[in-house]
């Protein structure tokens, strides 16, 4: 079972990654659940999406966040209120000790939850690797580009996908959005396929404050960045339609992701 509500303080450095496939949720299921759980503001916002797949993605994201948070806190899903900072990073309102971050595509939605440390998550479909690779000169640092230039084309595309998701997860963990210059920080890969973060002094950040990991999940590259130097363990849960309990997925990855820590 997920961490009990009463055990919030003992959640420690356990990270919980929740996911769902919006295409697996029927319109009827989403409509019924939304009426019971989502706020009037969320329901109103959902109506601005011109295409059904985008509306379904938005609604499923809001349902996932609310249901996941309520596994670690006494508030029922419909009672949560949210706020965002000026860069758009979401948080509970008022703050309750839980931190969360979301990332979504039309086929996969994830919500990362931790206790009392900053975090960020990003996912990208594996088939976007080539597209991201073409944007490399615009989004990667000189050090990252130098490493990319030494790789073959297939390796270059795969590395570009990893770099972009890592950079996005770091930006989201910092809570500064794209106000954080993409070329002022670098994820440097080592021969062992481990990596570390380097930051320009202008960012006023110590890389040792952060650790990150990457892995594949449901045909997506997933990157997590967390503001903790302690050992971190990841648990993965699937949110299924409301008639089913969330399902722990300990074997969905071939092994526990290795979080790469950064030196001072």
Secondary structure, 3 states (H helix, E strand, C coil): CCCCHHHHHHCCCEEEEEEECHHHCCHHHHHHHHHHHCCHHHHHHHCCCCCHHHHHHHHHHHHHHHHHHCCCCCCCHHHCCEEECCCCCEEECCCCCEEEEEEECCCCEEEEEEECCCEEEEEEEHHHHHHHHHCHHHHCCHHHHHHHCCCCHHHHHHHHHHHHHHHHHHHHHHCCHHHCCHHHEEEEECCCCCEEEEECHHHCCCHHHCEEEEEEECCEEEEEEECCCCCCEEEEEECCCCCCCCEECCCCCCCCCCCEECCC
